[in-house]
Amino acid sequence: MATPKGMRCINFKLGAGEGIWVYSNGDGIHLQIRKDVPTEEDVASPSFKLAVKLQPADALKLAGELLTVAGTMLGKK
């Protein structure tokens, strides 16, 4: 997918064919989670694309939660 005009895009590749894309501009923040469509070799593999629009306050809450959980997990190592 091409980045819509006037939007900033950052993607985080998580694994083969999986990732999270963050689109933003002055009007909002869109979080998109994707898993690639299966190929002829693996038709049974699940695929999806989900997008949600976040308000700035919700994006900060999500970021805070991710930092809290990741910090806790890293502290256990």
All heavy atoms as TSV, in Angstrom:
chain	resi	resn	atom	element	x	y	z
A	1	MET	N	N	0.840	-1.176	0.000
A	1	MET	CA	C	0.000	0.000	0.000
A	1	MET	C	C	0.887	1.240	0.000
A	1	MET	O	O	1.845	1.328	0.754
A	1	MET	CB	C	-0.885	-0.007	1.248
A	1	MET	CG	C	-1.686	1.238	1.421
A	1	MET	SD	S	-2.668	1.129	2.937
A	1	MET	CE	C	-2.840	2.854	3.267
A	2	ALA	N	N	0.557	2.190	-0.812
A	2	ALA	CA	C	1.305	3.443	-0.855
A	2	ALA	C	C	0.867	4.326	0.313
A	2	ALA	O	O	-0.276	4.271	0.757
A	2	ALA	CB	C	1.034	4.161	-2.168
A	3	THR	N	N	1.788	5.132	0.801
A	3	THR	CA	C	1.455	6.050	1.881
A	3	THR	C	C	0.558	7.156	1.328
A	3	THR	O	O	0.894	7.783	0.325
A	3	THR	CB	C	2.740	6.665	2.468
A	3	THR	OG1	O	3.572	5.601	2.929
A	3	THR	CG2	C	2.435	7.609	3.598
A	4	PRO	N	N	-0.592	7.397	1.974
A	4	PRO	CA	C	-1.469	8.475	1.504
A	4	PRO	C	C	-0.729	9.815	1.510
A	4	PRO	O	O	0.116	10.062	2.384
A	4	PRO	CB	C	-2.611	8.470	2.524
A	4	PRO	CG	C	-2.606	7.090	3.097
A	4	PRO	CD	C	-1.166	6.673	3.102
A	5	LYS	N	N	-1.045	10.650	0.547
A	5	LYS	CA	C	-0.385	11.951	0.397
A	5	LYS	C	C	-0.522	12.769	1.687
A	5	LYS	O	O	-1.597	12.843	2.276
A	5	LYS	CB	C	-1.018	12.703	-0.771
A	5	LYS	CG	C	-0.302	13.986	-1.101
A	5	LYS	CD	C	-0.865	14.633	-2.330
A	5	LYS	CE	C	-0.090	15.886	-2.652
A	5	LYS	NZ	N	-0.547	16.509	-3.870
A	6	GLY	N	N	0.593	13.338	2.100
A	6	GLY	CA	C	0.595	14.196	3.281
A	6	GLY	C	C	0.702	13.445	4.602
A	6	GLY	O	O	0.650	14.062	5.660
A	7	MET	N	N	0.830	12.125	4.556
A	7	MET	CA	C	0.940	11.342	5.790
A	7	MET	C	C	2.365	10.835	5.976
A	7	MET	O	O	3.054	10.538	5.016
A	7	MET	CB	C	-0.017	10.148	5.785
A	7	MET	CG	C	-1.464	10.545	5.842
A	7	MET	SD	S	-2.520	9.187	6.348
A	7	MET	CE	C	-2.782	9.609	8.048
A	8	ARG	N	N	2.762	10.735	7.197
A	8	ARG	CA	C	4.039	10.136	7.578
A	8	ARG	C	C	3.776	8.661	7.829
A	8	ARG	O	O	2.732	8.312	8.371
A	8	ARG	CB	C	4.515	10.808	8.848
A	8	ARG	CG	C	5.791	10.287	9.413
A	8	ARG	CD	C	6.191	11.159	10.630
A	8	ARG	NE	N	7.445	10.693	11.157
A	8	ARG	CZ	C	7.561	9.915	12.228
A	8	ARG	NH1	N	6.494	9.521	12.871
A	8	ARG	NH2	N	8.747	9.533	12.642
A	9	CYS	N	N	4.702	7.802	7.457
A	9	CYS	CA	C	4.528	6.368	7.669
A	9	CYS	C	C	5.795	5.764	8.250
A	9	CYS	O	O	6.891	6.009	7.760
A	9	CYS	CB	C	4.189	5.662	6.357
A	9	CYS	SG	S	4.059	3.868	6.536
A	10	ILE	N	N	5.607	4.987	9.296
A	10	ILE	CA	C	6.705	4.227	9.893
A	10	ILE	C	C	6.209	2.799	9.992
A	10	ILE	O	O	5.066	2.567	10.391
A	10	ILE	CB	C	7.029	4.754	11.300
A	10	ILE	CG1	C	7.648	6.112	11.206
A	10	ILE	CG2	C	7.854	3.776	12.067
A	10	ILE	CD1	C	8.881	6.341	12.002
A	11	ASN	N	N	7.033	1.833	9.581
A	11	ASN	CA	C	6.598	0.447	9.732
A	11	ASN	C	C	7.593	-0.334	10.559
A	11	ASN	O	O	8.780	-0.054	10.572
A	11	ASN	CB	C	6.313	-0.213	8.378
A	11	ASN	CG	C	7.540	-0.384	7.541
A	11	ASN	OD1	O	8.502	-0.989	7.967
A	11	ASN	ND2	N	7.516	0.146	6.332
A	12	PHE	N	N	7.042	-1.302	11.270
A	12	PHE	CA	C	7.819	-2.185	12.127
A	12	PHE	C	C	7.593	-3.600	11.623
A	12	PHE	O	O	6.506	-4.151	11.799
A	12	PHE	CB	C	7.356	-2.066	13.586
A	12	PHE	CG	C	7.462	-0.660	14.119
A	12	PHE	CD1	C	6.396	0.218	14.000
A	12	PHE	CD2	C	8.628	-0.215	14.733
A	12	PHE	CE1	C	6.484	1.519	14.489
A	12	PHE	CE2	C	8.727	1.078	15.213
A	12	PHE	CZ	C	7.654	1.951	15.090
A	13	LYS	N	N	8.594	-4.164	10.967
A	13	LYS	CA	C	8.497	-5.545	10.466
A	13	LYS	C	C	8.680	-6.473	11.656
A	13	LYS	O	O	9.670	-6.388	12.372
A	13	LYS	CB	C	9.577	-5.822	9.414
A	13	LYS	CG	C	9.547	-4.864	8.242
A	13	LYS	CD	C	8.467	-5.234	7.269
A	13	LYS	CE	C	8.506	-4.209	6.140
A	13	LYS	NZ	N	7.888	-4.595	4.949
A	14	LEU	N	N	7.710	-7.357	11.871
A	14	LEU	CA	C	7.750	-8.240	13.032
A	14	LEU	C	C	8.224	-9.640	12.693
A	14	LEU	O	O	8.793	-10.324	13.521
A	14	LEU	CB	C	6.361	-8.318	13.675
A	14	LEU	CG	C	5.783	-6.977	14.111
A	14	LEU	CD1	C	4.379	-7.155	14.639
A	14	LEU	CD2	C	6.675	-6.328	15.152
A	15	GLY	N	N	7.958	-10.084	11.515
A	15	GLY	CA	C	8.337	-11.419	11.093
A	15	GLY	C	C	8.062	-11.524	9.608
A	15	GLY	O	O	7.699	-10.543	8.962
A	16	ALA	N	N	8.192	-12.710	9.083
A	16	ALA	CA	C	7.940	-12.910	7.650
A	16	ALA	C	C	6.492	-12.539	7.323
A	16	ALA	O	O	5.559	-13.186	7.784
A	16	ALA	CB	C	8.221	-14.359	7.280
A	17	GLY	N	N	6.317	-11.468	6.584
A	17	GLY	CA	C	4.986	-11.062	6.147
A	17	GLY	C	C	4.118	-10.424	7.210
A	17	GLY	O	O	2.932	-10.225	7.005
A	18	GLU	N	N	4.698	-10.082	8.360
A	18	GLU	CA	C	3.922	-9.472	9.436
A	18	GLU	C	C	4.506	-8.118	9.796
A	18	GLU	O	O	5.713	-7.918	9.713
A	18	GLU	CB	C	3.942	-10.350	10.688
A	18	GLU	CG	C	3.355	-11.712	10.493
A	18	GLU	CD	C	3.484	-12.581	11.724
A	18	GLU	OE1	O	4.334	-12.293	12.592
A	18	GLU	OE2	O	2.744	-13.552	11.802
A	19	GLY	N	N	3.638	-7.194	10.205
A	19	GLY	CA	C	4.155	-5.909	10.616
A	19	GLY	C	C	3.085	-4.971	11.124
A	19	GLY	O	O	1.889	-5.246	11.029
A	20	ILE	N	N	3.551	-3.867	11.676
A	20	ILE	CA	C	2.671	-2.800	12.157
A	20	ILE	C	C	3.090	-1.524	11.451
A	20	ILE	O	O	4.276	-1.197	11.394
A	20	ILE	CB	C	2.792	-2.628	13.685
A	20	ILE	CG1	C	2.322	-3.904	14.394
A	20	ILE	CG2	C	1.993	-1.413	14.154
A	20	ILE	CD1	C	2.532	-3.889	15.888
A	21	TRP	N	N	2.121	-0.820	10.900
A	21	TRP	CA	C	2.359	0.442	10.206
A	21	TRP	C	C	1.667	1.544	10.992
A	21	TRP	O	O	0.518	1.391	11.415
A	21	TRP	CB	C	1.777	0.396	8.797
A	21	TRP	CG	C	2.644	-0.271	7.790
A	21	TRP	CD1	C	3.333	0.329	6.786
A	21	TRP	CD2	C	2.916	-1.682	7.656
A	21	TRP	NE1	N	4.020	-0.614	6.051
A	21	TRP	CE2	C	3.786	-1.845	6.559
A	21	TRP	CE3	C	2.524	-2.812	8.353
A	21	TRP	CZ2	C	4.253	-3.091	6.160
A	21	TRP	CZ3	C	2.986	-4.051	7.966
A	21	TRP	CH2	C	3.839	-4.179	6.878
A	22	VAL	N	N	2.359	2.662	11.176
A	22	VAL	CA	C	1.791	3.825	11.848
A	22	VAL	C	C	1.777	4.975	10.845
A	22	VAL	O	O	2.825	5.393	10.356
A	22	VAL	CB	C	2.607	4.221	13.099
A	22	VAL	CG1	C	1.983	5.442	13.773
A	22	VAL	CG2	C	2.711	3.054	14.073
A	23	TYR	N	N	0.574	5.423	10.498
A	23	TYR	CA	C	0.387	6.555	9.589
A	23	TYR	C	C	-0.065	7.737	10.426
A	23	TYR	O	O	-0.918	7.595	11.300
A	23	TYR	CB	C	-0.695	6.252	8.548
A	23	TYR	CG	C	-0.350	5.123	7.618
A	23	TYR	CD1	C	-0.735	3.817	7.889
A	23	TYR	CD2	C	0.346	5.364	6.435
A	23	TYR	CE1	C	-0.426	2.782	7.024
A	23	TYR	CE2	C	0.661	4.333	5.562
A	23	TYR	CZ	C	0.269	3.043	5.862
A	23	TYR	OH	O	0.575	2.016	5.008
A	24	SER	N	N	0.484	8.920	10.149
A	24	SER	CA	C	0.062	10.090	10.914
A	24	SER	C	C	0.172	11.359	10.085
A	24	SER	O	O	0.942	11.438	9.130
A	24	SER	CB	C	0.915	10.226	12.188
A	24	SER	OG	O	2.275	10.391	11.844
A	25	ASN	N	N	-0.635	12.315	10.460
A	25	ASN	CA	C	-0.577	13.680	9.932
A	25	ASN	C	C	-1.225	14.570	10.985
A	25	ASN	O	O	-1.524	14.106	12.088
A	25	ASN	CB	C	-1.235	13.802	8.551
A	25	ASN	CG	C	-2.714	13.489	8.542
A	25	ASN	OD1	O	-3.357	13.410	9.589
A	25	ASN	ND2	N	-3.279	13.296	7.371
A	26	GLY	N	N	-1.467	15.814	10.670
A	26	GLY	CA	C	-2.049	16.741	11.632
A	26	GLY	C	C	-3.466	16.388	12.043
A	26	GLY	O	O	-3.974	16.891	13.048
A	27	ASP	N	N	-4.121	15.505	11.294
A	27	ASP	CA	C	-5.509	15.153	11.589
A	27	ASP	C	C	-5.674	13.881	12.406
A	27	ASP	O	O	-6.761	13.607	12.900
A	27	ASP	CB	C	-6.297	14.989	10.279
A	27	ASP	CG	C	-6.410	16.302	9.527
A	27	ASP	OD1	O	-6.483	17.358	10.179
A	27	ASP	OD2	O	-6.411	16.261	8.286
A	28	GLY	N	N	-4.640	13.070	12.519
A	28	GLY	CA	C	-4.818	11.848	13.294
A	28	GLY	C	C	-3.687	10.852	13.164
A	28	GLY	O	O	-2.722	11.047	12.433
A	29	ILE	N	N	-3.861	9.766	13.897
A	29	ILE	CA	C	-2.902	8.672	13.932
A	29	ILE	C	C	-3.659	7.401	13.573
A	29	ILE	O	O	-4.711	7.113	14.156
A	29	ILE	CB	C	-2.305	8.512	15.349
A	29	ILE	CG1	C	-1.667	9.817	15.806
A	29	ILE	CG2	C	-1.325	7.355	15.403
A	29	ILE	CD1	C	-1.457	9.905	17.301
A	30	HIS	N	N	-3.139	6.666	12.604
A	30	HIS	CA	C	-3.771	5.411	12.180
A	30	HIS	C	C	-2.782	4.287	12.412
A	30	HIS	O	O	-1.643	4.343	11.947
A	30	HIS	CB	C	-4.166	5.463	10.702
A	30	HIS	CG	C	-5.139	6.545	10.400
A	30	HIS	ND1	N	-6.489	6.330	10.400
A	30	HIS	CD2	C	-4.962	7.854	10.126
A	30	HIS	CE1	C	-7.105	7.463	10.112
A	30	HIS	NE2	N	-6.187	8.407	9.954
A	31	LEU	N	N	-3.208	3.267	13.133
A	31	LEU	CA	C	-2.390	2.101	13.410
A	31	LEU	C	C	-2.923	0.960	12.553
A	31	LEU	O	O	-4.118	0.657	12.587
A	31	LEU	CB	C	-2.499	1.738	14.895
A	31	LEU	CG	C	-1.677	0.573	15.400
A	31	LEU	CD1	C	-0.193	0.918	15.342
A	31	LEU	CD2	C	-2.085	0.232	16.819
A	32	GLN	N	N	-2.045	0.359	11.772
A	32	GLN	CA	C	-2.459	-0.740	10.894
A	32	GLN	C	C	-1.609	-1.961	11.196
A	32	GLN	O	O	-0.383	-1.887	11.243
A	32	GLN	CB	C	-2.293	-0.324	9.429
A	32	GLN	CG	C	-2.875	-1.322	8.458
A	32	GLN	CD	C	-2.728	-0.832	7.037
A	32	GLN	OE1	O	-1.673	-0.995	6.452
A	32	GLN	NE2	N	-3.776	-0.233	6.505
A	33	ILE	N	N	-2.272	-3.098	11.426
A	33	ILE	CA	C	-1.586	-4.362	11.689
A	33	ILE	C	C	-1.860	-5.272	10.496
A	33	ILE	O	O	-3.010	-5.422	10.080
A	33	ILE	CB	C	-2.103	-5.008	12.986
A	33	ILE	CG1	C	-1.884	-4.046	14.157
A	33	ILE	CG2	C	-1.414	-6.350	13.237
A	33	ILE	CD1	C	-2.552	-4.464	15.437
A	34	ARG	N	N	-0.804	-5.855	9.943
A	34	ARG	CA	C	-0.952	-6.671	8.731
A	34	ARG	C	C	-0.251	-8.014	8.845
A	34	ARG	O	O	0.770	-8.145	9.492
A	34	ARG	CB	C	-0.314	-5.989	7.523
A	34	ARG	CG	C	-0.838	-4.666	7.151
A	34	ARG	CD	C	-0.121	-4.225	5.886
A	34	ARG	NE	N	-0.186	-2.793	5.700
A	34	ARG	CZ	C	0.515	-2.145	4.804
A	34	ARG	NH1	N	1.354	-2.798	4.024
A	34	ARG	NH2	N	0.396	-0.844	4.673
A	35	LYS	N	N	-0.823	-8.977	8.175
A	35	LYS	CA	C	-0.182	-10.262	7.898
A	35	LYS	C	C	-0.464	-10.540	6.439
A	35	LYS	O	O	-1.601	-10.446	5.996
A	35	LYS	CB	C	-0.739	-11.378	8.772
A	35	LYS	CG	C	-0.090	-12.724	8.465
A	35	LYS	CD	C	-0.409	-13.734	9.546
A	35	LYS	CE	C	0.099	-15.102	9.228
A	35	LYS	NZ	N	1.523	-15.228	9.048
A	36	ASP	N	N	0.595	-10.852	5.695
A	36	ASP	CA	C	0.463	-11.018	4.245
A	36	ASP	C	C	-0.544	-12.085	3.838
A	36	ASP	O	O	-0.779	-13.051	4.562
A	36	ASP	CB	C	1.813	-11.363	3.622
A	36	ASP	CG	C	2.706	-10.146	3.508
A	36	ASP	OD1	O	2.197	-9.014	3.653
A	36	ASP	OD2	O	3.906	-10.326	3.282
A	37	VAL	N	N	-1.083	-11.881	2.657
A	37	VAL	CA	C	-2.021	-12.829	2.053
A	37	VAL	C	C	-1.269	-14.119	1.724
A	37	VAL	O	O	-0.129	-14.084	1.271
A	37	VAL	CB	C	-2.607	-12.214	0.757
A	37	VAL	CG1	C	-3.524	-13.186	0.050
A	37	VAL	CG2	C	-3.321	-10.918	1.083
A	38	PRO	N	N	-1.889	-15.272	1.958
A	38	PRO	CA	C	-1.206	-16.528	1.660
A	38	PRO	C	C	-0.907	-16.692	0.169
A	38	PRO	O	O	-1.587	-16.124	-0.674
A	38	PRO	CB	C	-2.191	-17.595	2.116
A	38	PRO	CG	C	-3.454	-16.904	2.429
A	38	PRO	CD	C	-3.209	-15.437	2.469
A	39	THR	N	N	0.103	-17.467	-0.111
A	39	THR	CA	C	0.483	-17.747	-1.495
A	39	THR	C	C	-0.067	-19.099	-1.926
A	39	THR	O	O	-0.674	-19.809	-1.129
A	39	THR	CB	C	2.020	-17.774	-1.624
A	39	THR	OG1	O	2.500	-18.865	-0.833
A	39	THR	CG2	C	2.644	-16.483	-1.149
A	40	GLU	N	N	0.183	-19.454	-3.174
A	40	GLU	CA	C	-0.275	-20.751	-3.689
A	40	GLU	C	C	0.343	-21.893	-2.886
A	40	GLU	O	O	-0.235	-22.957	-2.742
A	40	GLU	CB	C	0.107	-20.946	-5.157
A	40	GLU	CG	C	-0.385	-19.884	-6.100
A	40	GLU	CD	C	0.504	-18.641	-6.123
A	40	GLU	OE1	O	1.750	-18.745	-6.070
A	40	GLU	OE2	O	-0.068	-17.544	-6.152
A	41	GLU	N	N	1.546	-21.660	-2.338
A	41	GLU	CA	C	2.232	-22.716	-1.592
A	41	GLU	C	C	1.634	-22.954	-0.212
A	41	GLU	O	O	1.758	-24.024	0.353
A	41	GLU	CB	C	3.718	-22.373	-1.424
A	41	GLU	CG	C	4.480	-22.349	-2.723
A	41	GLU	CD	C	5.198	-21.024	-2.919
A	41	GLU	OE1	O	5.500	-20.350	-1.918
A	41	GLU	OE2	O	5.438	-20.656	-4.070
A	42	ASP	N	N	0.995	-21.932	0.350
A	42	ASP	CA	C	0.449	-22.065	1.700
A	42	ASP	C	C	-0.917	-21.395	1.788
A	42	ASP	O	O	-1.086	-20.383	2.447
A	42	ASP	CB	C	1.421	-21.447	2.704
A	42	ASP	CG	C	1.057	-21.777	4.134
A	42	ASP	OD1	O	0.138	-22.590	4.358
A	42	ASP	OD2	O	1.692	-21.219	5.044
A	43	VAL	N	N	-1.894	-21.976	1.130
A	43	VAL	CA	C	-3.228	-21.377	1.048
A	43	VAL	C	C	-3.942	-21.343	2.397
A	43	VAL	O	O	-4.809	-20.508	2.602
A	43	VAL	CB	C	-4.132	-22.143	0.054
A	43	VAL	CG1	C	-4.875	-21.216	-0.838
A	43	VAL	CG2	C	-3.390	-23.148	-0.755
A	44	ALA	N	N	-3.580	-22.213	3.295
A	44	ALA	CA	C	-4.258	-22.280	4.584
A	44	ALA	C	C	-3.728	-21.259	5.589
A	44	ALA	O	O	-4.308	-21.073	6.654
A	44	ALA	CB	C	-4.119	-23.680	5.169
A	45	SER	N	N	-2.644	-20.589	5.254
A	45	SER	CA	C	-2.064	-19.604	6.161
A	45	SER	C	C	-3.006	-18.413	6.319
A	45	SER	O	O	-3.505	-17.870	5.345
A	45	SER	CB	C	-0.722	-19.130	5.598
A	45	SER	OG	O	-0.177	-18.142	6.427
A	46	PRO	N	N	-3.271	-17.993	7.569
A	46	PRO	CA	C	-4.192	-16.866	7.769
A	46	PRO	C	C	-3.568	-15.542	7.309
A	46	PRO	O	O	-2.352	-15.389	7.329
A	46	PRO	CB	C	-4.407	-16.853	9.277
A	46	PRO	CG	C	-3.212	-17.511	9.849
A	46	PRO	CD	C	-2.752	-18.516	8.826
A	47	SER	N	N	-4.408	-14.618	6.896
A	47	SER	CA	C	-3.943	-13.282	6.530
A	47	SER	C	C	-4.988	-12.271	6.962
A	47	SER	O	O	-6.168	-12.582	7.068
A	47	SER	CB	C	-3.713	-13.186	5.027
A	47	SER	OG	O	-4.927	-13.301	4.346
A	48	PHE	N	N	-4.545	-11.052	7.237
A	48	PHE	CA	C	-5.490	-10.011	7.621
A	48	PHE	C	C	-4.829	-8.639	7.547
A	48	PHE	O	O	-3.620	-8.510	7.487
A	48	PHE	CB	C	-6.047	-10.246	9.030
A	48	PHE	CG	C	-5.006	-10.170	10.117
A	48	PHE	CD1	C	-4.675	-8.968	10.719
A	48	PHE	CD2	C	-4.346	-11.315	10.532
A	48	PHE	CE1	C	-3.717	-8.909	11.705
A	48	PHE	CE2	C	-3.386	-11.255	11.527
A	48	PHE	CZ	C	-3.074	-10.050	12.121
A	49	LYS	N	N	-5.668	-7.619	7.577
A	49	LYS	CA	C	-5.224	-6.231	7.693
A	49	LYS	C	C	-6.267	-5.537	8.550
A	49	LYS	O	O	-7.458	-5.621	8.282
A	49	LYS	CB	C	-5.141	-5.564	6.328
A	49	LYS	CG	C	-4.588	-4.155	6.395
A	49	LYS	CD	C	-4.684	-3.402	5.074
A	49	LYS	CE	C	-3.832	-4.026	4.008
A	49	LYS	NZ	N	-3.852	-3.237	2.767
A	50	LEU	N	N	-5.829	-4.898	9.602
A	50	LEU	CA	C	-6.720	-4.216	10.526
A	50	LEU	C	C	-6.197	-2.801	10.725
A	50	LEU	O	O	-4.992	-2.615	10.935
A	50	LEU	CB	C	-6.732	-4.957	11.873
A	50	LEU	CG	C	-7.381	-4.236	13.034
A	50	LEU	CD1	C	-8.895	-4.336	12.893
A	50	LEU	CD2	C	-6.929	-4.837	14.341
A	51	ALA	N	N	-7.067	-1.827	10.666
A	51	ALA	CA	C	-6.638	-0.448	10.882
A	51	ALA	C	C	-7.580	0.240	11.865
A	51	ALA	O	O	-8.794	0.026	11.819
A	51	ALA	CB	C	-6.626	0.317	9.566
A	52	VAL	N	N	-7.002	1.022	12.761
A	52	VAL	CA	C	-7.791	1.802	13.713
A	52	VAL	C	C	-7.235	3.213	13.772
A	52	VAL	O	O	-6.028	3.426	13.612
A	52	VAL	CB	C	-7.788	1.186	15.137
A	52	VAL	CG1	C	-8.507	-0.134	15.161
A	52	VAL	CG2	C	-6.393	1.039	15.679
A	53	LYS	N	N	-8.131	4.167	13.987
A	53	LYS	CA	C	-7.708	5.557	14.160
A	53	LYS	C	C	-7.616	5.817	15.655
A	53	LYS	O	O	-8.533	5.502	16.410
A	53	LYS	CB	C	-8.708	6.519	13.519
A	53	LYS	CG	C	-8.259	7.962	13.610
A	53	LYS	CD	C	-9.157	8.894	12.831
A	53	LYS	CE	C	-8.628	10.315	12.923
A	53	LYS	NZ	N	-9.453	11.250	12.178
A	54	LEU	N	N	-6.473	6.352	16.082
A	54	LEU	CA	C	-6.249	6.635	17.498
A	54	LEU	C	C	-6.271	8.134	17.750
A	54	LEU	O	O	-5.734	8.914	16.965
A	54	LEU	CB	C	-4.879	6.108	17.934
A	54	LEU	CG	C	-4.636	4.610	17.831
A	54	LEU	CD1	C	-3.178	4.303	18.119
A	54	LEU	CD2	C	-5.526	3.866	18.797
A	55	GLN	N	N	-6.859	8.513	18.864
A	55	GLN	CA	C	-6.764	9.885	19.332
A	55	GLN	C	C	-5.400	10.033	20.004
A	55	GLN	O	O	-4.840	9.046	20.514
A	55	GLN	CB	C	-7.884	10.191	20.328
A	55	GLN	CG	C	-9.269	10.110	19.720
A	55	GLN	CD	C	-9.436	11.089	18.574
A	55	GLN	OE1	O	-8.992	12.233	18.636
A	55	GLN	NE2	N	-10.072	10.633	17.505
A	56	PRO	N	N	-4.824	11.220	20.033
A	56	PRO	CA	C	-3.501	11.387	20.647
A	56	PRO	C	C	-3.425	10.838	22.071
A	56	PRO	O	O	-2.446	10.183	22.436
A	56	PRO	CB	C	-3.270	12.900	20.608
A	56	PRO	CG	C	-4.064	13.348	19.415
A	56	PRO	CD	C	-5.295	12.475	19.415
A	57	ALA	N	N	-4.449	11.064	22.888
A	57	ALA	CA	C	-4.436	10.567	24.269
A	57	ALA	C	C	-4.398	9.035	24.299
A	57	ALA	O	O	-3.695	8.439	25.126
A	57	ALA	CB	C	-5.656	11.084	25.035
A	58	ASP	N	N	-5.136	8.391	23.394
A	58	ASP	CA	C	-5.134	6.926	23.337
A	58	ASP	C	C	-3.777	6.399	22.870
A	58	ASP	O	O	-3.303	5.373	23.354
A	58	ASP	CB	C	-6.241	6.412	22.416
A	58	ASP	CG	C	-7.623	6.709	22.977
A	58	ASP	OD1	O	-7.777	6.701	24.213
A	58	ASP	OD2	O	-8.549	6.947	22.175
A	59	ALA	N	N	-3.158	7.101	21.928
A	59	ALA	CA	C	-1.831	6.692	21.450
A	59	ALA	C	C	-0.814	6.769	22.589
A	59	ALA	O	O	0.025	5.876	22.738
A	59	ALA	CB	C	-1.396	7.577	20.279
A	60	LEU	N	N	-0.902	7.804	23.426
A	60	LEU	CA	C	0.010	7.923	24.570
A	60	LEU	C	C	-0.238	6.822	25.599
A	60	LEU	O	O	0.704	6.267	26.172
A	60	LEU	CB	C	-0.126	9.300	25.222
A	60	LEU	CG	C	0.458	10.457	24.414
A	60	LEU	CD1	C	0.108	11.792	25.061
A	60	LEU	CD2	C	1.957	10.306	24.275
A	61	LYS	N	N	-1.512	6.482	25.835
A	61	LYS	CA	C	-1.832	5.389	26.771
A	61	LYS	C	C	-1.274	4.065	26.246
A	61	LYS	O	O	-0.703	3.274	27.008
A	61	LYS	CB	C	-3.344	5.261	26.947
A	61	LYS	CG	C	-3.959	6.355	27.769
A	61	LYS	CD	C	-5.474	6.136	27.840
A	61	LYS	CE	C	-6.194	7.388	28.241
A	61	LYS	NZ	N	-7.645	7.252	28.127
A	62	LEU	N	N	-1.442	3.819	24.949
A	62	LEU	CA	C	-0.929	2.591	24.338
A	62	LEU	C	C	0.594	2.541	24.435
A	62	LEU	O	O	1.173	1.520	24.815
A	62	LEU	CB	C	-1.387	2.493	22.876
A	62	LEU	CG	C	-0.891	1.306	22.071
A	62	LEU	CD1	C	-1.335	-0.008	22.700
A	62	LEU	CD2	C	-1.397	1.398	20.639
A	63	ALA	N	N	1.245	3.646	24.119
A	63	ALA	CA	C	2.710	3.705	24.199
A	63	ALA	C	C	3.174	3.465	25.637
A	63	ALA	O	O	4.124	2.710	25.871
A	63	ALA	CB	C	3.213	5.058	23.700
A	64	GLY	N	N	2.499	4.071	26.597
A	64	GLY	CA	C	2.851	3.885	28.000
A	64	GLY	C	C	2.704	2.433	28.433
A	64	GLY	O	O	3.562	1.890	29.138
A	65	GLU	N	N	1.616	1.789	28.014
A	65	GLU	CA	C	1.393	0.390	28.362
A	65	GLU	C	C	2.467	-0.509	27.749
A	65	GLU	O	O	2.993	-1.405	28.400
A	65	GLU	CB	C	0.001	-0.054	27.913
A	65	GLU	CG	C	-0.316	-1.500	28.223
A	65	GLU	CD	C	-0.312	-1.848	29.714
A	65	GLU	OE1	O	-0.379	-0.941	30.565
A	65	GLU	OE2	O	-0.239	-3.052	30.024
A	66	LEU	N	N	2.797	-0.269	26.481
A	66	LEU	CA	C	3.839	-1.063	25.820
A	66	LEU	C	C	5.181	-0.900	26.525
A	66	LEU	O	O	5.906	-1.870	26.733
A	66	LEU	CB	C	3.955	-0.679	24.345
A	66	LEU	CG	C	2.771	-1.082	23.466
A	66	LEU	CD1	C	2.897	-0.443	22.090
A	66	LEU	CD2	C	2.662	-2.584	23.359
A	67	LEU	N	N	5.523	0.329	26.908
A	67	LEU	CA	C	6.784	0.573	27.619
A	67	LEU	C	C	6.788	-0.107	28.986
A	67	LEU	O	O	7.797	-0.691	29.395
A	67	LEU	CB	C	7.021	2.079	27.786
A	67	LEU	CG	C	7.405	2.824	26.511
A	67	LEU	CD1	C	7.355	4.332	26.751
A	67	LEU	CD2	C	8.782	2.395	26.046
A	68	THR	N	N	5.675	-0.053	29.693
A	68	THR	CA	C	5.575	-0.685	31.010
A	68	THR	C	C	5.771	-2.193	30.907
A	68	THR	O	O	6.577	-2.787	31.634
A	68	THR	CB	C	4.209	-0.385	31.655
A	68	THR	OG1	O	4.090	1.029	31.827
A	68	THR	CG2	C	4.046	-1.080	32.993
A	69	VAL	N	N	5.050	-2.824	29.985
A	69	VAL	CA	C	5.133	-4.275	29.832
A	69	VAL	C	C	6.521	-4.701	29.344
A	69	VAL	O	O	7.124	-5.645	29.876
A	69	VAL	CB	C	4.032	-4.784	28.877
A	69	VAL	CG1	C	4.206	-6.244	28.572
A	69	VAL	CG2	C	2.658	-4.534	29.478
A	70	ALA	N	N	7.043	-4.001	28.341
A	70	ALA	CA	C	8.365	-4.359	27.810
A	70	ALA	C	C	9.442	-4.181	28.891
A	70	ALA	O	O	10.332	-5.010	29.032
A	70	ALA	CB	C	8.687	-3.510	26.586
A	71	GLY	N	N	9.352	-3.092	29.656
A	71	GLY	CA	C	10.320	-2.865	30.731
A	71	GLY	C	C	10.259	-3.956	31.790
A	71	GLY	O	O	11.300	-4.429	32.262
A	72	THR	N	N	9.069	-4.384	32.137
A	72	THR	CA	C	8.896	-5.473	33.109
A	72	THR	C	C	9.493	-6.762	32.582
A	72	THR	O	O	10.209	-7.470	33.291
A	72	THR	CB	C	7.405	-5.677	33.422
A	72	THR	OG1	O	6.877	-4.464	33.953
A	72	THR	CG2	C	7.196	-6.788	34.430
A	73	MET	N	N	9.215	-7.069	31.322
A	73	MET	CA	C	9.736	-8.306	30.719
A	73	MET	C	C	11.254	-8.279	30.629
A	73	MET	O	O	11.918	-9.276	30.916
A	73	MET	CB	C	9.112	-8.526	29.345
A	73	MET	CG	C	7.629	-8.834	29.409
A	73	MET	SD	S	6.870	-8.888	27.785
A	73	MET	CE	C	7.453	-10.484	27.225
A	74	LEU	N	N	11.830	-7.149	30.234
A	74	LEU	CA	C	13.280	-7.030	30.127
A	74	LEU	C	C	13.944	-7.091	31.500
A	74	LEU	O	O	15.056	-7.597	31.641
A	74	LEU	CB	C	13.670	-5.743	29.410
A	74	LEU	CG	C	13.370	-5.725	27.912
A	74	LEU	CD1	C	13.637	-4.321	27.344
A	74	LEU	CD2	C	14.198	-6.758	27.173
A	75	GLY	N	N	13.245	-6.591	32.533
A	75	GLY	CA	C	13.785	-6.610	33.889
A	75	GLY	C	C	13.876	-8.009	34.466
A	75	GLY	O	O	14.635	-8.256	35.397
A	76	LYS	N	N	13.117	-8.953	33.907
A	76	LYS	CA	C	13.126	-10.342	34.399
A	76	LYS	C	C	14.280	-11.148	33.832
A	76	LYS	O	O	14.518	-12.265	34.242
A	76	LYS	CB	C	11.811	-11.032	34.057
A	76	LYS	CG	C	10.643	-10.496	34.837
A	76	LYS	CD	C	9.368	-11.247	34.492
A	76	LYS	CE	C	8.191	-10.706	35.269
A	76	LYS	NZ	N	6.961	-11.384	34.950
A	77	LYS	N	N	14.973	-10.630	32.825
A	77	LYS	CA	C	16.063	-11.377	32.189
A	77	LYS	C	C	17.345	-11.274	32.963
A	77	LYS	O	O	17.640	-10.436	33.680
A	77	LYS	CB	C	16.275	-10.884	30.749
A	77	LYS	CG	C	15.141	-11.295	29.866
A	77	LYS	CD	C	15.433	-10.897	28.441
A	77	LYS	CE	C	14.327	-11.450	27.541
A	77	LYS	NZ	N	14.551	-11.205	26.174
